[in-house]
Amino acid sequence: MTILQSIILGIIQGITEFVPISSSGHLVLTPFIFQWELPATESFIFNILVQVASLIAVFVYFKNDLINIIRATFLGIIRREPFAEIEARLGWYIIIATIPAGLVGFLLKDQVESAFGNPLSTSLFMLGTAFLLTIAEKVGRRNRGLNKFSWIDALTMGIFQILAIFPGISRSGATITGAMIRNLDRPSAARFSFLMSIPIMLAAGALTFLDFIKIPHLTDLLPSYIPGFFASAISGYLAIRWLLAFLTRYPLFSFAIYCSIFGIINLLLVFLGH
């Protein structure tokens, strides 16, 4: 992987991790479109690293929310009133939302890694993302905020996050869909979607680090990986800021249309032997 490729993929990851158009799908299909010959294992490791960089963007943007949630959660435990404050409840809800995808991702790690080299399945899953976003807008009544969030909402979003294990299904798109079919408004759905991404990204980063340090000639790869890491963190922060503002005014249909077009184009390229 060249430095230019790393930066391009880092920017794409940062934007598409939070905008609901599938970061993993774009990281698979972009090298396919440009015919970049990137080793599957190294690509998988790089993809996780830039996802961890996106996690830094979440930390920076939501730093005040996270401090309040962590403080309230621990104070609630100490006071033996773990669910008294909304911030404390959100802390527990994040844990609940993490469990389903965490378990499935751990059990299917090898299958997930192999899927990162399959443009056909990724293109089909992109169409799946378009379907989910359309369902979210058609079904949800969008009349609830985080002040009325419940453990059932968290579990629903956690189950929907399972869909995003394979490349092509947007994690933010799937979890926002899960929230909106539970009638959460778009900004609240997106906000909790970003917060619940933290544990799963941390776990994925920790597991990948063990694989990362085993890569032969690791020092030769770092100069090309590091620029992509920083590009992902910066673009991710800007994407969060933009999307939360966008969702206060506009629906998800534009993202569904984009995923449909991008998925169909790549399906045509696959069948044409690109």
Backbone torsions as a table, in degrees:
resi	resn	phi	psi	omega
1	MET	NA	128.4	178.6
2	THR	-83.2	167.4	179.0
3	ILE	-64.0	-40.3	179.2
4	LEU	-62.6	-44.6	177.4
5	GLN	-60.7	-41.6	-179.9
6	SER	-61.8	-44.5	-179.4
7	ILE	-65.9	-43.5	179.4
8	ILE	-61.0	-48.3	-179.4
9	LEU	-67.1	-34.1	177.2
10	GLY	-63.8	-44.4	178.1
11	ILE	-63.7	-43.6	178.9
12	ILE	-61.1	-43.8	178.8
13	GLN	-61.5	-47.7	-177.0
14	GLY	-59.9	-41.6	-179.7
15	ILE	-72.1	-48.7	-170.9
16	THR	-82.3	-11.1	174.7
17	GLU	-64.7	-34.5	-175.3
18	PHE	-107.7	-39.0	171.1
19	VAL	-69.4	129.3	-169.5
20	PRO	-76.0	65.7	178.4
21	ILE	-130.9	16.3	173.1
22	SER	74.5	100.5	175.6
23	SER	-67.8	-43.9	-178.6
24	SER	-63.7	-38.0	177.8
25	GLY	-62.4	-41.9	179.9
26	HIS	-70.1	-33.2	179.6
27	LEU	-71.7	-24.5	174.7
28	VAL	-82.4	-45.0	-170.3
29	LEU	-82.7	-26.8	178.6
30	THR	-62.9	-48.9	175.0
31	PRO	-61.7	-32.5	178.7
32	PHE	-65.4	-44.2	-179.0
33	ILE	-63.3	-44.3	-176.8
34	PHE	-88.7	1.2	178.3
35	GLN	57.1	45.1	173.2
36	TRP	-83.7	124.4	179.9
37	GLU	-87.3	90.8	-179.0
38	LEU	-111.1	127.4	178.5
39	PRO	-54.7	135.2	-174.1
40	ALA	-58.9	-43.7	-177.3
41	THR	-66.1	-45.1	179.5
42	GLU	-65.6	-36.3	178.1
43	SER	-64.4	-40.8	180.0
44	PHE	-63.4	-44.6	179.0
45	ILE	-62.5	-44.7	179.4
46	PHE	-61.6	-40.9	-179.4
47	ASN	-60.6	-40.9	179.2
48	ILE	-69.1	-39.0	-179.9
49	LEU	-61.8	-43.2	-179.8
50	VAL	-73.3	-23.4	172.3
51	GLN	-68.2	-38.9	175.4
52	VAL	-63.6	-36.6	176.0
53	ALA	-62.7	-38.7	176.5
54	SER	-63.8	-32.8	177.5
55	LEU	-60.9	-37.0	177.1
56	ILE	-59.9	-37.9	178.1
57	ALA	-61.7	-39.3	178.2
58	VAL	-64.4	-45.3	179.2
59	PHE	-57.6	-46.2	-176.5
60	VAL	-67.4	-46.0	-176.0
61	TYR	-68.4	-40.4	-174.6
62	PHE	-104.4	25.5	-173.4
63	LYS	-58.3	-41.8	-179.7
64	ASN	-67.6	-41.6	176.6
65	ASP	-60.5	-43.9	-177.4
66	LEU	-66.1	-41.4	178.8
67	ILE	-61.2	-44.2	-179.6
68	ASN	-66.0	-39.8	-179.8
69	ILE	-66.7	-46.5	-179.7
70	ILE	-64.0	-45.7	179.7
71	ARG	-60.6	-48.0	-177.9
72	ALA	-65.1	-36.7	-179.5
73	THR	-64.6	-47.0	-179.2
74	PHE	-70.1	-38.1	177.1
75	LEU	-64.9	-36.5	177.5
76	GLY	-63.9	-37.8	177.4
77	ILE	-67.2	-45.0	-178.8
78	ILE	-61.9	-41.3	-178.0
79	ARG	-83.7	-3.0	-178.2
80	ARG	61.3	33.4	174.1
81	GLU	-134.0	67.2	-169.9
82	PRO	-65.9	-18.1	-176.3
83	PHE	-118.3	18.2	-174.8
84	ALA	-70.4	-39.2	-176.9
85	GLU	-106.7	149.4	-178.3
86	ILE	-62.8	-36.2	179.1
87	GLU	-65.2	-37.9	177.9
88	ALA	-66.5	-41.6	178.4
89	ARG	-61.9	-40.5	178.7
90	LEU	-61.2	-37.1	177.4
91	GLY	-59.5	-45.6	178.5
92	TRP	-69.6	-35.7	179.5
93	TYR	-65.6	-35.3	176.8
94	ILE	-62.1	-41.5	177.8
95	ILE	-63.1	-46.3	179.6
96	ILE	-59.6	-43.0	-177.5
97	ALA	-67.6	-22.9	-176.5
98	THR	-81.3	-30.2	-169.6
99	ILE	-59.4	-50.0	-175.1
100	PRO	-57.8	-53.8	-178.0
101	ALA	-68.5	-32.2	178.0
102	GLY	-61.3	-45.1	179.8
103	LEU	-66.5	-47.4	-177.7
104	VAL	-66.5	-42.1	179.6
105	GLY	-62.0	-38.7	178.5
106	PHE	-66.4	-40.7	-177.3
107	LEU	-73.9	-27.8	-175.2
108	LEU	-112.0	26.1	-175.3
109	LYS	-54.9	-45.7	-177.3
110	ASP	-65.6	-42.0	179.2
111	GLN	-64.6	-38.5	178.7
112	VAL	-64.3	-44.0	-178.7
113	GLU	-61.6	-40.9	-180.0
114	SER	-68.1	-29.0	-179.1
115	ALA	-67.4	-19.5	-178.3
116	PHE	-72.7	-3.7	176.4
117	GLY	-112.6	20.2	-174.2
118	ASN	-121.7	94.1	-179.4
119	PRO	-63.5	-30.9	-178.0
120	LEU	-64.2	-54.1	-178.7
121	SER	-65.2	-35.9	179.2
122	THR	-63.8	-40.8	178.3
123	SER	-62.9	-41.1	178.7
124	LEU	-65.7	-39.6	178.5
125	PHE	-67.5	-29.8	174.8
126	MET	-60.5	-39.4	175.8
127	LEU	-65.5	-32.5	175.5
128	GLY	-63.1	-39.0	176.7
129	THR	-61.8	-43.2	178.1
130	ALA	-59.4	-40.6	179.0
131	PHE	-63.9	-44.5	-179.6
132	LEU	-61.1	-44.8	-178.4
133	LEU	-64.7	-35.9	177.5
134	THR	-67.3	-42.7	177.5
135	ILE	-59.9	-41.5	-179.2
136	ALA	-57.2	-44.0	-178.1
137	GLU	-74.1	-34.1	-176.4
138	LYS	-77.6	-34.1	-173.0
139	VAL	-93.4	-43.4	-172.7
140	GLY	-68.9	142.9	177.9
141	ARG	-95.6	-14.4	173.2
142	ARG	54.8	47.7	-177.9
143	ASN	-118.6	17.6	179.7
144	ARG	-133.2	146.6	176.1
145	GLY	-114.3	-173.9	-178.5
146	LEU	-67.0	-19.7	177.5
147	ASN	-69.4	-14.9	177.0
148	LYS	-115.6	18.8	-178.4
149	PHE	-72.4	143.5	-177.7
150	SER	-129.5	171.2	179.3
151	TRP	-66.5	-28.3	177.5
152	ILE	-67.2	-38.7	175.4
153	ASP	-61.3	-45.3	-179.4
154	ALA	-62.2	-44.6	-179.7
155	LEU	-65.2	-39.8	177.7
156	THR	-60.6	-45.9	178.1
157	MET	-64.7	-35.6	177.7
158	GLY	-64.6	-40.0	177.9
159	ILE	-66.7	-41.2	178.0
160	PHE	-65.7	-29.2	178.3
161	GLN	-64.3	-25.0	176.7
162	ILE	-57.7	-37.2	-178.2
163	LEU	-59.7	-26.8	-174.4
164	ALA	-86.9	6.3	179.2
165	ILE	-64.9	-37.0	-178.3
166	PHE	-93.5	142.9	-175.6
167	PRO	-62.9	135.4	-179.5
168	GLY	117.1	-31.0	174.4
169	ILE	-91.3	118.9	-178.5
170	SER	-69.4	129.3	178.3
171	ARG	-65.6	-48.4	179.3
172	SER	-65.6	-38.3	179.1
173	GLY	-63.6	-42.9	-179.6
174	ALA	-66.9	-45.1	-177.0
175	THR	-72.5	-36.3	174.7
176	ILE	-63.5	-38.7	175.6
177	THR	-60.7	-46.0	178.6
178	GLY	-58.0	-38.1	179.0
179	ALA	-72.5	-40.9	-175.3
180	MET	-72.1	-29.9	175.3
181	ILE	-72.5	-13.7	171.3
182	ARG	-93.5	11.7	172.9
183	ASN	74.6	21.6	171.7
184	LEU	-75.8	149.6	175.4
185	ASP	-73.1	161.5	-173.0
186	ARG	-59.7	-50.7	-178.8
187	PRO	-60.4	-39.6	178.8
188	SER	-66.2	-40.8	178.0
189	ALA	-61.5	-44.5	-179.8
190	ALA	-67.2	-40.8	-177.7
191	ARG	-61.1	-48.1	180.0
192	PHE	-70.5	-32.4	176.5
193	SER	-57.9	-43.3	179.7
194	PHE	-68.2	-41.7	-179.5
195	LEU	-65.2	-40.3	-177.7
196	MET	-74.8	-9.7	177.1
197	SER	-74.5	-19.5	-172.4
198	ILE	-62.2	-53.5	-178.2
199	PRO	-62.4	-41.4	-176.6
200	ILE	-68.0	-36.4	177.1
201	MET	-69.9	-38.8	176.8
202	LEU	-62.1	-43.9	180.0
203	ALA	-64.8	-44.5	179.3
204	ALA	-62.5	-40.0	178.6
205	GLY	-65.3	-39.3	179.7
206	ALA	-66.5	-43.1	179.5
207	LEU	-66.1	-40.0	-178.8
208	THR	-69.2	-31.2	179.5
209	PHE	-59.1	-37.5	178.7
210	LEU	-64.2	-38.3	176.1
211	ASP	-73.8	-34.1	-176.0
212	PHE	-61.6	-45.3	-176.2
213	ILE	-72.6	-11.9	178.6
214	LYS	-90.7	-7.0	-177.0
215	ILE	-68.5	129.9	176.5
216	PRO	-63.2	145.0	177.7
217	HIS	57.7	41.7	-177.9
218	LEU	-57.7	-41.3	-178.1
219	THR	-62.8	-24.9	177.6
220	ASP	-75.1	-25.4	-177.3
221	LEU	-86.2	-29.9	-173.7
222	LEU	-56.9	-42.1	-179.6
223	PRO	-57.9	-29.2	178.5
224	SER	-89.4	-27.5	-179.3
225	TYR	-75.9	-39.2	-172.5
226	ILE	-61.5	-44.2	177.7
227	PRO	-59.6	-37.8	177.8
228	GLY	-65.7	-35.0	178.2
229	PHE	-60.7	-49.8	-179.0
230	PHE	-69.6	-36.2	177.8
231	ALA	-62.5	-37.8	179.3
232	SER	-67.8	-42.8	-179.1
233	ALA	-62.7	-45.0	-177.2
234	ILE	-69.1	-48.3	-178.8
235	SER	-67.4	-30.9	177.7
236	GLY	-64.4	-43.9	178.4
237	TYR	-59.8	-46.5	-179.6
238	LEU	-64.9	-35.2	-179.5
239	ALA	-67.8	-40.8	177.4
240	ILE	-60.1	-48.8	-178.1
241	ARG	-59.9	-43.9	-178.6
242	TRP	-67.9	-45.4	-173.8
243	LEU	-65.7	-41.9	-180.0
244	LEU	-61.7	-36.5	175.8
245	ALA	-70.2	-40.7	-179.1
246	PHE	-61.8	-43.1	-173.8
247	LEU	-73.2	-13.4	174.9
248	THR	-73.6	-14.8	-174.6
249	ARG	-125.4	-27.1	-169.9
250	TYR	-127.1	152.3	178.8
251	PRO	-81.0	-178.2	-176.0
252	LEU	-89.7	-0.7	-172.8
253	PHE	-60.6	-35.4	-179.0
254	SER	-62.4	-36.2	178.3
255	PHE	-71.4	-35.4	177.4
256	ALA	-64.4	-41.2	178.7
257	ILE	-64.3	-43.8	179.2
258	TYR	-59.6	-48.2	-179.1
259	CYS	-61.3	-37.9	178.9
260	SER	-63.7	-48.2	-178.6
261	ILE	-64.3	-46.0	-178.6
262	PHE	-64.3	-40.9	179.0
263	GLY	-65.6	-42.3	-178.7
264	ILE	-67.1	-42.2	178.4
265	ILE	-58.5	-44.3	-179.0
266	ASN	-70.6	-32.8	174.8
267	LEU	-62.7	-41.9	177.8
268	LEU	-62.8	-41.5	179.0
269	LEU	-63.9	-37.5	178.6
270	VAL	-63.5	-48.3	-175.6
271	PHE	-73.7	-22.1	176.6
272	LEU	-86.5	0.0	177.3
273	GLY	72.9	35.4	179.3
274	HIS	-59.4	NA	NA
